[in-house]
Amino acid sequence: MLILVSRNTQKFRYIAPVFGPMYLLGGFGLSALLQLARRYLSAIASYRNFESVYVKQERPDLSIKSVLDSNR
C-alpha cells in the first residue's frame, strides 16, 4: 500500500514489477486465512460431535464425564 501512495506512482514502469508479488502475497494471505477458518470450523464440528455422542448420551465409561461432574 505504501507503494501506491508514494510520489512515483505516475511512473508505472518503476512500480509495475511490484504489483505481481504484492498480489501474489495477498492471495497467499487470503488462502492462509481461509485454511485457518476451515480448521477452526472443523475443530468446532469435531468437538460438538464428541460432545453429542459421548457426553450428552452419558456413557458411563467416559472419564471426561467424571471431570465435568466434579466441576459442578
HTML snippet that shows the backbone in 3Dmol.js (N, CA, C, O; Angstrom):
<script src="https://3Dmol.org/build/3Dmol-min.js"></script>
<div id="view" style="width:600px;height:400px;position:relative"></div>
<script>
const pdb = `
ATOM      1  N   MET A   1       0.816  -1.192   0.000  1.00  0.00           N
ATOM      2  CA  MET A   1       0.000   0.000   0.000  1.00  0.00           C
ATOM      3  C   MET A   1       0.860   1.257   0.000  1.00  0.00           C
ATOM      4  O   MET A   1       0.488   2.262  -0.605  1.00  0.00           O
ATOM      5  N   LEU A   2       1.973   1.209   0.655  1.00  0.00           N
ATOM      6  CA  LEU A   2       2.843   2.382   0.686  1.00  0.00           C
ATOM      7  C   LEU A   2       3.337   2.740  -0.710  1.00  0.00           C
ATOM      8  O   LEU A   2       3.543   3.911  -1.030  1.00  0.00           O
ATOM      9  N   ILE A   3       3.522   1.720  -1.528  1.00  0.00           N
ATOM     10  CA  ILE A   3       3.992   1.961  -2.883  1.00  0.00           C
ATOM     11  C   ILE A   3       2.957   2.751  -3.684  1.00  0.00           C
ATOM     12  O   ILE A   3       3.312   3.584  -4.518  1.00  0.00           O
ATOM     13  N   LEU A   4       1.694   2.486  -3.428  1.00  0.00           N
ATOM     14  CA  LEU A   4       0.644   3.141  -4.198  1.00  0.00           C
ATOM     15  C   LEU A   4       0.498   4.624  -3.858  1.00  0.00           C
ATOM     16  O   LEU A   4      -0.016   5.387  -4.676  1.00  0.00           O
ATOM     17  N   VAL A   5       0.928   5.040  -2.694  1.00  0.00           N
ATOM     18  CA  VAL A   5       0.781   6.447  -2.309  1.00  0.00           C
ATOM     19  C   VAL A   5       2.102   7.207  -2.340  1.00  0.00           C
ATOM     20  O   VAL A   5       2.158   8.367  -1.932  1.00  0.00           O
ATOM     21  N   SER A   6       3.136   6.580  -2.807  1.00  0.00           N
ATOM     22  CA  SER A   6       4.417   7.280  -2.881  1.00  0.00           C
ATOM     23  C   SER A   6       4.413   8.278  -4.032  1.00  0.00           C
ATOM     24  O   SER A   6       3.477   8.313  -4.831  1.00  0.00           O
ATOM     25  N   ARG A   7       5.456   9.079  -4.110  1.00  0.00           N
ATOM     26  CA  ARG A   7       5.484  10.154  -5.105  1.00  0.00           C
ATOM     27  C   ARG A   7       5.725   9.661  -6.518  1.00  0.00           C
ATOM     28  O   ARG A   7       5.520  10.424  -7.462  1.00  0.00           O
ATOM     29  N   ASN A   8       6.145   8.437  -6.706  1.00  0.00           N
ATOM     30  CA  ASN A   8       6.435   7.907  -8.041  1.00  0.00           C
ATOM     31  C   ASN A   8       5.300   7.044  -8.581  1.00  0.00           C
ATOM     32  O   ASN A   8       5.538   6.159  -9.403  1.00  0.00           O
ATOM     33  N   THR A   9       4.093   7.281  -8.141  1.00  0.00           N
ATOM     34  CA  THR A   9       3.002   6.429  -8.619  1.00  0.00           C
ATOM     35  C   THR A   9       2.665   6.662 -10.075  1.00  0.00           C
ATOM     36  O   THR A   9       2.084   5.781 -10.709  1.00  0.00           O
ATOM     37  N   GLN A  10       2.999   7.790 -10.620  1.00  0.00           N
ATOM     38  CA  GLN A  10       2.721   8.058 -12.031  1.00  0.00           C
ATOM     39  C   GLN A  10       3.728   7.365 -12.940  1.00  0.00           C
ATOM     40  O   GLN A  10       3.486   7.254 -14.142  1.00  0.00           O
ATOM     41  N   LYS A  11       4.825   6.906 -12.412  1.00  0.00           N
ATOM     42  CA  LYS A  11       5.838   6.223 -13.212  1.00  0.00           C
ATOM     43  C   LYS A  11       5.651   4.712 -13.047  1.00  0.00           C
ATOM     44  O   LYS A  11       6.343   4.055 -12.269  1.00  0.00           O
ATOM     45  N   PHE A  12       4.703   4.197 -13.800  1.00  0.00           N
ATOM     46  CA  PHE A  12       4.338   2.792 -13.643  1.00  0.00           C
ATOM     47  C   PHE A  12       5.440   1.836 -14.054  1.00  0.00           C
ATOM     48  O   PHE A  12       5.440   0.684 -13.621  1.00  0.00           O
ATOM     49  N   ARG A  13       6.361   2.269 -14.860  1.00  0.00           N
ATOM     50  CA  ARG A  13       7.437   1.355 -15.259  1.00  0.00           C
ATOM     51  C   ARG A  13       8.335   1.014 -14.077  1.00  0.00           C
ATOM     52  O   ARG A  13       9.007  -0.018 -14.090  1.00  0.00           O
ATOM     53  N   TYR A  14       8.357   1.877 -13.041  1.00  0.00           N
ATOM     54  CA  TYR A  14       9.157   1.584 -11.847  1.00  0.00           C
ATOM     55  C   TYR A  14       8.420   0.684 -10.863  1.00  0.00           C
ATOM     56  O   TYR A  14       9.029  -0.156 -10.201  1.00  0.00           O
ATOM     57  N   ILE A  15       7.116   0.863 -10.773  1.00  0.00           N
ATOM     58  CA  ILE A  15       6.390   0.093  -9.758  1.00  0.00           C
ATOM     59  C   ILE A  15       5.636  -1.100 -10.327  1.00  0.00           C
ATOM     60  O   ILE A  15       5.110  -1.906  -9.560  1.00  0.00           O
ATOM     61  N   ALA A  16       5.567  -1.239 -11.640  1.00  0.00           N
ATOM     62  CA  ALA A  16       4.842  -2.357 -12.242  1.00  0.00           C
ATOM     63  C   ALA A  16       5.389  -3.718 -11.800  1.00  0.00           C
ATOM     64  O   ALA A  16       4.583  -4.621 -11.575  1.00  0.00           O
ATOM     65  N   PRO A  17       6.695  -3.925 -11.662  1.00  0.00           N
ATOM     66  CA  PRO A  17       7.171  -5.235 -11.204  1.00  0.00           C
ATOM     67  C   PRO A  17       6.779  -5.557  -9.762  1.00  0.00           C
ATOM     68  O   PRO A  17       6.862  -6.711  -9.341  1.00  0.00           O
ATOM     69  N   VAL A  18       6.359  -4.561  -9.017  1.00  0.00           N
ATOM     70  CA  VAL A  18       5.999  -4.789  -7.621  1.00  0.00           C
ATOM     71  C   VAL A  18       4.576  -5.321  -7.497  1.00  0.00           C
ATOM     72  O   VAL A  18       4.262  -6.029  -6.540  1.00  0.00           O
ATOM     73  N   PHE A  19       3.713  -4.989  -8.452  1.00  0.00           N
ATOM     74  CA  PHE A  19       2.313  -5.385  -8.351  1.00  0.00           C
ATOM     75  C   PHE A  19       2.135  -6.896  -8.352  1.00  0.00           C
ATOM     76  O   PHE A  19       1.305  -7.419  -7.608  1.00  0.00           O
ATOM     77  N   GLY A  20       2.898  -7.604  -9.175  1.00  0.00           N
ATOM     78  CA  GLY A  20       2.777  -9.063  -9.227  1.00  0.00           C
ATOM     79  C   GLY A  20       3.043  -9.727  -7.887  1.00  0.00           C
ATOM     80  O   GLY A  20       2.183 -10.457  -7.393  1.00  0.00           O
ATOM     81  N   PRO A  21       4.220  -9.498  -7.274  1.00  0.00           N
ATOM     82  CA  PRO A  21       4.468 -10.092  -5.959  1.00  0.00           C
ATOM     83  C   PRO A  21       3.493  -9.614  -4.881  1.00  0.00           C
ATOM     84  O   PRO A  21       3.143 -10.378  -3.981  1.00  0.00           O
ATOM     85  N   MET A  22       3.054  -8.364  -4.967  1.00  0.00           N
ATOM     86  CA  MET A  22       2.115  -7.844  -3.979  1.00  0.00           C
ATOM     87  C   MET A  22       0.786  -8.598  -4.065  1.00  0.00           C
ATOM     88  O   MET A  22       0.231  -8.985  -3.036  1.00  0.00           O
ATOM     89  N   TYR A  23       0.272  -8.810  -5.276  1.00  0.00           N
ATOM     90  CA  TYR A  23      -0.976  -9.551  -5.428  1.00  0.00           C
ATOM     91  C   TYR A  23      -0.795 -11.016  -5.083  1.00  0.00           C
ATOM     92  O   TYR A  23      -1.710 -11.643  -4.550  1.00  0.00           O
ATOM     93  N   LEU A  24       0.373 -11.570  -5.378  1.00  0.00           N
ATOM     94  CA  LEU A  24       0.649 -12.963  -5.035  1.00  0.00           C
ATOM     95  C   LEU A  24       0.654 -13.155  -3.523  1.00  0.00           C
ATOM     96  O   LEU A  24       0.069 -14.113  -3.016  1.00  0.00           O
ATOM     97  N   LEU A  25       1.308 -12.253  -2.805  1.00  0.00           N
ATOM     98  CA  LEU A  25       1.320 -12.338  -1.347  1.00  0.00           C
ATOM     99  C   LEU A  25      -0.074 -12.127  -0.768  1.00  0.00           C
ATOM    100  O   LEU A  25      -0.440 -12.759   0.223  1.00  0.00           O
ATOM    101  N   GLY A  26      -0.845 -11.247  -1.379  1.00  0.00           N
ATOM    102  CA  GLY A  26      -2.226 -11.053  -0.940  1.00  0.00           C
ATOM    103  C   GLY A  26      -3.048 -12.318  -1.117  1.00  0.00           C
ATOM    104  O   GLY A  26      -3.862 -12.659  -0.258  1.00  0.00           O
ATOM    105  N   GLY A  27      -2.841 -13.010  -2.223  1.00  0.00           N
ATOM    106  CA  GLY A  27      -3.533 -14.273  -2.453  1.00  0.00           C
ATOM    107  C   GLY A  27      -3.119 -15.347  -1.463  1.00  0.00           C
ATOM    108  O   GLY A  27      -3.953 -16.119  -0.990  1.00  0.00           O
ATOM    109  N   PHE A  28      -1.823 -15.397  -1.148  1.00  0.00           N
ATOM    110  CA  PHE A  28      -1.364 -16.355  -0.136  1.00  0.00           C
ATOM    111  C   PHE A  28      -1.955 -16.038   1.229  1.00  0.00           C
ATOM    112  O   PHE A  28      -2.310 -16.947   1.980  1.00  0.00           O
ATOM    113  N   GLY A  29      -2.061 -14.762   1.551  1.00  0.00           N
ATOM    114  CA  GLY A  29      -2.654 -14.363   2.828  1.00  0.00           C
ATOM    115  C   GLY A  29      -4.117 -14.757   2.912  1.00  0.00           C
ATOM    116  O   GLY A  29      -4.567 -15.263   3.940  1.00  0.00           O
ATOM    117  N   LEU A  30      -4.856 -14.531   1.847  1.00  0.00           N
ATOM    118  CA  LEU A  30      -6.270 -14.918   1.829  1.00  0.00           C
ATOM    119  C   LEU A  30      -6.416 -16.432   1.924  1.00  0.00           C
ATOM    120  O   LEU A  30      -7.290 -16.931   2.634  1.00  0.00           O
ATOM    121  N   SER A  31      -5.566 -17.158   1.215  1.00  0.00           N
ATOM    122  CA  SER A  31      -5.604 -18.611   1.284  1.00  0.00           C
ATOM    123  C   SER A  31      -5.300 -19.108   2.693  1.00  0.00           C
ATOM    124  O   SER A  31      -5.945 -20.039   3.176  1.00  0.00           O
ATOM    125  N   ALA A  32      -4.325 -18.495   3.353  1.00  0.00           N
ATOM    126  CA  ALA A  32      -3.986 -18.894   4.719  1.00  0.00           C
ATOM    127  C   ALA A  32      -5.146 -18.605   5.681  1.00  0.00           C
ATOM    128  O   ALA A  32      -5.422 -19.408   6.571  1.00  0.00           O
ATOM    129  N   LEU A  33      -5.818 -17.478   5.509  1.00  0.00           N
ATOM    130  CA  LEU A  33      -6.968 -17.154   6.361  1.00  0.00           C
ATOM    131  C   LEU A  33      -8.109 -18.140   6.149  1.00  0.00           C
ATOM    132  O   LEU A  33      -8.762 -18.552   7.108  1.00  0.00           O
ATOM    133  N   LEU A  34      -8.350 -18.517   4.910  1.00  0.00           N
ATOM    134  CA  LEU A  34      -9.418 -19.481   4.634  1.00  0.00           C
ATOM    135  C   LEU A  34      -9.087 -20.851   5.212  1.00  0.00           C
ATOM    136  O   LEU A  34      -9.972 -21.524   5.741  1.00  0.00           O
ATOM    137  N   GLN A  35      -7.835 -21.275   5.122  1.00  0.00           N
ATOM    138  CA  GLN A  35      -7.447 -22.555   5.708  1.00  0.00           C
ATOM    139  C   GLN A  35      -7.564 -22.524   7.230  1.00  0.00           C
ATOM    140  O   GLN A  35      -7.981 -23.504   7.847  1.00  0.00           O
ATOM    141  N   LEU A  36      -7.197 -21.404   7.826  1.00  0.00           N
ATOM    142  CA  LEU A  36      -7.324 -21.271   9.273  1.00  0.00           C
ATOM    143  C   LEU A  36      -8.777 -21.337   9.706  1.00  0.00           C
ATOM    144  O   LEU A  36      -9.107 -21.996  10.692  1.00  0.00           O
ATOM    145  N   ALA A  37      -9.638 -20.661   8.978  1.00  0.00           N
ATOM    146  CA  ALA A  37     -11.067 -20.691   9.291  1.00  0.00           C
ATOM    147  C   ALA A  37     -11.634 -22.096   9.113  1.00  0.00           C
ATOM    148  O   ALA A  37     -12.452 -22.543   9.917  1.00  0.00           O
ATOM    149  N   ARG A  38     -11.200 -22.798   8.057  1.00  0.00           N
ATOM    150  CA  ARG A  38     -11.689 -24.155   7.826  1.00  0.00           C
ATOM    151  C   ARG A  38     -11.252 -25.098   8.948  1.00  0.00           C
ATOM    152  O   ARG A  38     -12.034 -25.935   9.400  1.00  0.00           O
ATOM    153  N   ARG A  39     -10.007 -24.962   9.394  1.00  0.00           N
ATOM    154  CA  ARG A  39      -9.532 -25.803  10.506  1.00  0.00           C
ATOM    155  C   ARG A  39     -10.283 -25.506  11.790  1.00  0.00           C
ATOM    156  O   ARG A  39     -10.623 -26.418  12.543  1.00  0.00           O
ATOM    157  N   TYR A  40     -10.541 -24.226  12.038  1.00  0.00           N
ATOM    158  CA  TYR A  40     -11.258 -23.830  13.249  1.00  0.00           C
ATOM    159  C   TYR A  40     -12.681 -24.377  13.228  1.00  0.00           C
ATOM    160  O   TYR A  40     -13.153 -24.912  14.231  1.00  0.00           O
ATOM    161  N   LEU A  41     -13.362 -24.249  12.101  1.00  0.00           N
ATOM    162  CA  LEU A  41     -14.723 -24.764  11.997  1.00  0.00           C
ATOM    163  C   LEU A  41     -14.745 -26.281  12.081  1.00  0.00           C
ATOM    164  O   LEU A  41     -15.675 -26.858  12.645  1.00  0.00           O
ATOM    165  N   SER A  42     -13.731 -26.930  11.526  1.00  0.00           N
ATOM    166  CA  SER A  42     -13.647 -28.382  11.627  1.00  0.00           C
ATOM    167  C   SER A  42     -13.445 -28.819  13.070  1.00  0.00           C
ATOM    168  O   SER A  42     -14.029 -29.808  13.512  1.00  0.00           O
ATOM    169  N   ALA A  43     -12.622 -28.084  13.801  1.00  0.00           N
ATOM    170  CA  ALA A  43     -12.395 -28.422  15.213  1.00  0.00           C
ATOM    171  C   ALA A  43     -13.667 -28.237  16.029  1.00  0.00           C
ATOM    172  O   ALA A  43     -13.959 -29.044  16.912  1.00  0.00           O
ATOM    173  N   ILE A  44     -14.418 -27.196  15.746  1.00  0.00           N
ATOM    174  CA  ILE A  44     -15.685 -26.979  16.459  1.00  0.00           C
ATOM    175  C   ILE A  44     -16.671 -28.103  16.146  1.00  0.00           C
ATOM    176  O   ILE A  44     -17.341 -28.612  17.044  1.00  0.00           O
ATOM    177  N   ALA A  45     -16.760 -28.490  14.870  1.00  0.00           N
ATOM    178  CA  ALA A  45     -17.667 -29.572  14.485  1.00  0.00           C
ATOM    179  C   ALA A  45     -17.245 -30.886  15.139  1.00  0.00           C
ATOM    180  O   ALA A  45     -18.096 -31.660  15.576  1.00  0.00           O
ATOM    181  N   SER A  46     -15.964 -31.139  15.209  1.00  0.00           N
ATOM    182  CA  SER A  46     -15.476 -32.367  15.831  1.00  0.00           C
ATOM    183  C   SER A  46     -15.793 -32.382  17.332  1.00  0.00           C
ATOM    184  O   SER A  46     -16.194 -33.413  17.871  1.00  0.00           O
ATOM    185  N   TYR A  47     -15.614 -31.255  17.994  1.00  0.00           N
ATOM    186  CA  TYR A  47     -15.919 -31.190  19.425  1.00  0.00           C
ATOM    187  C   TYR A  47     -17.411 -31.368  19.676  1.00  0.00           C
ATOM    188  O   TYR A  47     -17.810 -32.068  20.607  1.00  0.00           O
ATOM    189  N   ARG A  48     -18.232 -30.737  18.848  1.00  0.00           N
ATOM    190  CA  ARG A  48     -19.687 -30.876  19.027  1.00  0.00           C
ATOM    191  C   ARG A  48     -20.131 -32.306  18.782  1.00  0.00           C
ATOM    192  O   ARG A  48     -21.033 -32.798  19.459  1.00  0.00           O
ATOM    193  N   ASN A  49     -19.507 -32.983  17.820  1.00  0.00           N
ATOM    194  CA  ASN A  49     -19.814 -34.388  17.587  1.00  0.00           C
ATOM    195  C   ASN A  49     -19.412 -35.224  18.799  1.00  0.00           C
ATOM    196  O   ASN A  49     -20.177 -36.078  19.246  1.00  0.00           O
ATOM    197  N   PHE A  50     -18.227 -34.983  19.325  1.00  0.00           N
ATOM    198  CA  PHE A  50     -17.775 -35.694  20.521  1.00  0.00           C
ATOM    199  C   PHE A  50     -18.731 -35.461  21.690  1.00  0.00           C
ATOM    200  O   PHE A  50     -19.098 -36.390  22.409  1.00  0.00           O
ATOM    201  N   GLU A  51     -19.118 -34.212  21.859  1.00  0.00           N
ATOM    202  CA  GLU A  51     -19.993 -33.878  22.976  1.00  0.00           C
ATOM    203  C   GLU A  51     -21.365 -34.530  22.830  1.00  0.00           C
ATOM    204  O   GLU A  51     -21.926 -35.030  23.805  1.00  0.00           O
ATOM    205  N   SER A  52     -21.902 -34.524  21.613  1.00  0.00           N
ATOM    206  CA  SER A  52     -23.236 -35.112  21.435  1.00  0.00           C
ATOM    207  C   SER A  52     -23.213 -36.634  21.548  1.00  0.00           C
ATOM    208  O   SER A  52     -24.174 -37.223  22.042  1.00  0.00           O
ATOM    209  N   VAL A  53     -22.156 -37.270  21.111  1.00  0.00           N
ATOM    210  CA  VAL A  53     -22.108 -38.730  21.147  1.00  0.00           C
ATOM    211  C   VAL A  53     -21.728 -39.251  22.531  1.00  0.00           C
ATOM    212  O   VAL A  53     -22.352 -40.183  23.038  1.00  0.00           O
ATOM    213  N   TYR A  54     -20.710 -38.655  23.137  1.00  0.00           N
ATOM    214  CA  TYR A  54     -20.185 -39.226  24.380  1.00  0.00           C
ATOM    215  C   TYR A  54     -20.694 -38.545  25.648  1.00  0.00           C
ATOM    216  O   TYR A  54     -21.050 -39.229  26.607  1.00  0.00           O
ATOM    217  N   VAL A  55     -20.735 -37.250  25.672  1.00  0.00           N
ATOM    218  CA  VAL A  55     -21.074 -36.556  26.913  1.00  0.00           C
ATOM    219  C   VAL A  55     -22.579 -36.499  27.128  1.00  0.00           C
ATOM    220  O   VAL A  55     -23.058 -36.790  28.224  1.00  0.00           O
ATOM    221  N   LYS A  56     -23.328 -36.127  26.100  1.00  0.00           N
ATOM    222  CA  LYS A  56     -24.770 -35.972  26.274  1.00  0.00           C
ATOM    223  C   LYS A  56     -25.499 -37.301  26.384  1.00  0.00           C
ATOM    224  O   LYS A  56     -26.583 -37.360  26.965  1.00  0.00           O
ATOM    225  N   GLN A  57     -24.933 -38.360  25.843  1.00  0.00           N
ATOM    226  CA  GLN A  57     -25.563 -39.676  25.989  1.00  0.00           C
ATOM    227  C   GLN A  57     -25.166 -40.348  27.291  1.00  0.00           C
ATOM    228  O   GLN A  57     -25.603 -41.462  27.580  1.00  0.00           O
ATOM    229  N   GLU A  58     -24.346 -39.681  28.067  1.00  0.00           N
ATOM    230  CA  GLU A  58     -23.931 -40.126  29.405  1.00  0.00           C
ATOM    231  C   GLU A  58     -23.375 -41.544  29.394  1.00  0.00           C
ATOM    232  O   GLU A  58     -23.888 -42.433  30.072  1.00  0.00           O
ATOM    233  N   ARG A  59     -22.361 -41.729  28.644  1.00  0.00           N
ATOM    234  CA  ARG A  59     -21.684 -43.028  28.638  1.00  0.00           C
ATOM    235  C   ARG A  59     -20.935 -43.193  29.959  1.00  0.00           C
ATOM    236  O   ARG A  59     -20.157 -42.314  30.328  1.00  0.00           O
ATOM    237  N   PRO A  60     -21.143 -44.268  30.664  1.00  0.00           N
ATOM    238  CA  PRO A  60     -20.535 -44.418  31.986  1.00  0.00           C
ATOM    239  C   PRO A  60     -19.026 -44.643  31.974  1.00  0.00           C
ATOM    240  O   PRO A  60     -18.359 -44.369  32.972  1.00  0.00           O
ATOM    241  N   ASP A  61     -18.485 -45.127  30.885  1.00  0.00           N
ATOM    242  CA  ASP A  61     -17.060 -45.420  30.848  1.00  0.00           C
ATOM    243  C   ASP A  61     -16.221 -44.231  30.392  1.00  0.00           C
ATOM    244  O   ASP A  61     -15.016 -44.379  30.192  1.00  0.00           O
ATOM    245  N   LEU A  62     -16.803 -43.100  30.230  1.00  0.00           N
ATOM    246  CA  LEU A  62     -16.089 -41.933  29.746  1.00  0.00           C
ATOM    247  C   LEU A  62     -15.516 -41.144  30.914  1.00  0.00           C
ATOM    248  O   LEU A  62     -16.257 -40.709  31.795  1.00  0.00           O
ATOM    249  N   SER A  63     -14.220 -40.961  30.924  1.00  0.00           N
ATOM    250  CA  SER A  63     -13.585 -40.267  32.044  1.00  0.00           C
ATOM    251  C   SER A  63     -13.880 -38.771  32.027  1.00  0.00           C
ATOM    252  O   SER A  63     -13.864 -38.131  33.078  1.00  0.00           O
ATOM    253  N   ILE A  64     -14.149 -38.203  30.853  1.00  0.00           N
ATOM    254  CA  ILE A  64     -14.428 -36.770  30.797  1.00  0.00           C
ATOM    255  C   ILE A  64     -15.721 -36.440  31.525  1.00  0.00           C
ATOM    256  O   ILE A  64     -15.869 -35.335  32.048  1.00  0.00           O
ATOM    257  N   LYS A  65     -16.651 -37.369  31.568  1.00  0.00           N
ATOM    258  CA  LYS A  65     -17.914 -37.136  32.279  1.00  0.00           C
ATOM    259  C   LYS A  65     -17.655 -36.933  33.765  1.00  0.00           C
ATOM    260  O   LYS A  65     -18.278 -36.074  34.388  1.00  0.00           O
ATOM    261  N   SER A  66     -16.749 -37.707  34.337  1.00  0.00           N
ATOM    262  CA  SER A  66     -16.438 -37.534  35.752  1.00  0.00           C
ATOM    263  C   SER A  66     -15.725 -36.217  36.008  1.00  0.00           C
ATOM    264  O   SER A  66     -15.911 -35.606  37.060  1.00  0.00           O
ATOM    265  N   VAL A  67     -14.917 -35.776  35.062  1.00  0.00           N
ATOM    266  CA  VAL A  67     -14.230 -34.480  35.193  1.00  0.00           C
ATOM    267  C   VAL A  67     -15.248 -33.354  35.124  1.00  0.00           C
ATOM    268  O   VAL A  67     -15.188 -32.414  35.916  1.00  0.00           O
ATOM    269  N   LEU A  68     -16.176 -33.440  34.191  1.00  0.00           N
ATOM    270  CA  LEU A  68     -17.204 -32.408  34.076  1.00  0.00           C
ATOM    271  C   LEU A  68     -18.111 -32.372  35.299  1.00  0.00           C
ATOM    272  O   LEU A  68     -18.511 -31.298  35.747  1.00  0.00           O
ATOM    273  N   ASP A  69     -18.437 -33.543  35.840  1.00  0.00           N
ATOM    274  CA  ASP A  69     -19.295 -33.587  37.034  1.00  0.00           C
ATOM    275  C   ASP A  69     -18.588 -33.046  38.264  1.00  0.00           C
ATOM    276  O   ASP A  69     -19.238 -32.503  39.157  1.00  0.00           O
ATOM    277  N   SER A  70     -17.284 -33.181  38.328  1.00  0.00           N
ATOM    278  CA  SER A  70     -16.549 -32.705  39.503  1.00  0.00           C
ATOM    279  C   SER A  70     -16.448 -31.183  39.533  1.00  0.00           C
ATOM    280  O   SER A  70     -16.247 -30.596  40.596  1.00  0.00           O
ATOM    281  N   ASN A  71     -16.586 -30.539  38.366  1.00  0.00           N
ATOM    282  CA  ASN A  71     -16.511 -29.083  38.307  1.00  0.00           C
ATOM    283  C   ASN A  71     -17.834 -28.417  38.630  1.00  0.00           C
ATOM    284  O   ASN A  71     -17.869 -27.197  38.790  1.00  0.00           O
ATOM    285  N   ARG A  72     -18.900 -29.150  38.730  1.00  0.00           N
ATOM    286  CA  ARG A  72     -20.233 -28.560  39.009  1.00  0.00           C
ATOM    287  C   ARG A  72     -20.505 -28.433  40.463  1.00  0.00           C
ATOM    288  O   ARG A  72     -21.573 -27.960  40.852  1.00  0.00           O
TER     289      ARG A  72
END
`;
const viewer = $3Dmol.createViewer("view");
viewer.addModel(pdb, "pdb");
viewer.setStyle({}, {cartoon: {color: "spectrum"}});
viewer.zoomTo();
viewer.render();
</script>
